[in-house]
Amino acid sequence: MTTIAAKDVIFVYNGNDNYTEAEFDADGDFPCPIDGSTITRRGKQWKVTRTIVQSATSGAKAMQVLRIDLTDRF
């Protein structure tokens, strides 16, 4: 796992973009998980199916967005 600077972290559950959770990682402490690894969210184990780091701009600022796609079907 690697880390990136301050970022928004978006968790997408079972490929459903309507079933997401967002967190702001001000210090860049949240590591970027490796595809195929497991993490615990909402009290259960999830498998990481894909991670994407994107740049999002809001006004004059650019921020990193870490999107983590998760599945409980493994």
C-alpha positions, -999 to 999 in steps of 0.1 A, spaced: 0 0 0 12 35 -8 -1 69 3 -7 101 -15 -12 137 -2 -44 151 11 -73 137 -8 -109 127 -9 -115 89 -6 -146 75 -23 -157 39 -15 -180 23 -41 -197 -8 -28 -206 -37 -53 -202 -15 -83 -232 7 -74 -224 44 -77 -255 51 -57 -241 31 -27 -209 51 -20 -192 66 10 -168 96 10 -141 106 35 -117 135 35 -81 125 43 -65 158 52 -31 143 61 -28 117 34 -27 90 60 -51 66 43 -31 42 22 -40 33 -14 -49 -4 -12 -37 -30 -37 -63 -45 -60 -73 -79 -47 -65 -70 -10 -92 -69 16 -102 -41 39 -128 -37 67 -156 -12 62 -190 -10 78 -180 -39 101 -173 -64 74 -146 -76 50 -146 -62 15 -123 -71 -15 -107 -43 -34 -116 -48 -71 -100 -15 -84 -84 16 -72 -81 48 -92 -64 81 -83 -78 110 -102 -74 148 -100 -105 169 -93 -105 206 -96 -128 229 -76 -123 266 -85 -86 274 -83 -77 242 -63 -68 208 -75 -72 178 -52 -65 141 -55 -95 117 -54 -89 81 -45 -118 59 -57 -119 24 -42 -143 -1 -57 -152 -29 -33 -171 -61 -34 -184 -85 -8 -188 -113 -34 -155 -133 -31 
